Amino acid sequence: MAVVRDGAQDAGPSAGLARFAVQVRWEDVPATLRHEAKRALVNFFGTALAGRGDPAVVTAAALFDELAAARRDCTVIGRAQLSDLLHAASLNAMAGNVFD
């Protein structure tokens, strides 16, 4: 629920997180957190590369290829073909989490 303070609308925790994400600089983040952020990204991409060949991901990729919008300008991790935004995000998330 949105709260109005001093004429400005505050949408709660989401708005605060969005403001932080926009305003924070990489240098402002402690070194230990920067290190963990890098580890998390490397872990995700490694898992997505390993998961891209999972039968469920392969099946979804084939289906999404038929359903994708005409504009295909988004990368699917570990695949040569591009996809639309929705399907690329879905396939990347599936591949990155298939082993969870």
Residue pairs with C-beta under 8 A, 6 or more apart in sequence:
1 12
2 9
2 10
2 11
2 12
3 9
3 10
3 12
4 10
10 16
26 34
29 37
44 96
45 77
45 96
47 95
47 96
47 97
47 98
47 99
48 77
48 78
48 92
48 95
48 96
49 77
49 78
49 95
50 99
51 57
51 94
51 95
51 96
51 97
51 98
51 99
52 58
52 76
52 77
52 78
52 79
52 95
53 78
54 94
54 95
54 98
56 94
56 98
57 91
57 94
57 95
57 98
60 90
60 91
60 94
61 76
61 79
61 91
64 83
64 87
64 90
64 91
65 81
65 83
67 87
68 83
68 84
68 87
69 84
69 86
71 84
72 81
72 82
72 83
72 84
73 82
73 84
74 82
74 83
74 84
74 85
74 87
74 88
74 89
75 82
75 88
76 82
76 83
76 87
76 88
76 91
76 92
77 91
77 92
77 95
77 96
78 95
79 91
82 88
83 91
